[in-house]
Amino acid sequence: MVIVAYRPKPGCAGALEALVREHVPCLRTLGLVTERPAQAMRAKDGTIVEVFEWEHGAIEAAHNSSRVADLWERFANTCEYVPLGELPEAEAMFAEFEPMPL
């Protein structure tokens, strides 16, 4: 399982949300993630947190895919990757986020 936090760059919140909706379906068509349902949620500052499960050994394969590289380049243009610990919600015993439909 992986948990990743994407903080949108100024003016890119809508584009980032669209990318998050595209991300796991793209990885799934390439056989890189499991069928376990992905989750996405939003922090109070607009950061999007995504949770999904890689197939065994798929991370390396993803780094060798031009389709994934293109998708990840678009992520880099729309957001900053941030550690979960930077989110104020992560300081709470029960971290609460707004659900985001995928």
N, C-alpha and C positions, 0 to 999 in steps of 0.2 A: 504494500500500500504506500501511496505517496500523498503528501499534503503539501500544496504549494500556494503561496500568496502572491498575488499580482496587484501592485498599486498603479492605477492608471496615471499616465502622464496627463498634464493639463489638456483639456479638450478631447481626450481619448476614451472617456468612460464608455460611451456607446459602442465604439469599435472594439474595445476590450471585451465587453459583454458578448458581442457577436463572436469573437474569437474563442472565448471559453465555451460557447455553445457548439462550436465547430471542432474543438480540440479532440475530445475523447472519441466522437464518431469517426474522425479521420484516423486516429490511432487504431480504432477497432477494425476499420476496413482493411488495415494493413496487418491485422493479427497481432498487434503489439500490446493490447490491453485485454483484460478478461471481460466476461459478460456481467460481472458485478456492477450494479448501477453506480454511476459516478454521482457525486454531490457537489454543489456549488453554493456558496453563501457569501454574503457581503458584510464587511465590518462597517462600523459607524463612519469611518473616514473614507469609505468607498472602495477600499481594498477588497478584491475578490479572492476567496479561498476556495480551492478546488481539491477534491479528494477522489482518487481513482486507483485502480490496481493494475500494475504492469504484469504481463505474461512473463514467465521465467526467461531471463536472458534478453528480454525485449529492449531494455534501455540501450544496450550497445547497438542493436539493429536500428533503433530510431535514429541514432546519431549517424547512421550510414544511409539514411533515406532522404532523397532530394525533396520529396513531398513534405516530410516532417521538417526539414531544414527551412523550407519556405514558410511553413506555418510558424515555426519558432522565430524566424526573422520578423514576421509581422507582430508577434508578441513583443519582441525587443523594441519595435517602433512605437508601441502603444502603452507599454508599462515598464515598471521597475519590479524585479523580483525582490521580495523582502522576507526576512526570517519571520516566522510566526511570532517569535518573542517580541518583535517590535510592535505588535498590535496590542492596544490596551486590553482588549478582550482576553488575551492570553494570560493576563495577570490574575484573572478570576478563577476560583475553584471550578466553576462551571461556565466555560466560555460560551457566550451567547452571540449568535450571528443571525442576520436576516436571511431566510432561505431565498435562493435564486433559482427560478425554474430553468431547466436545461432543455 
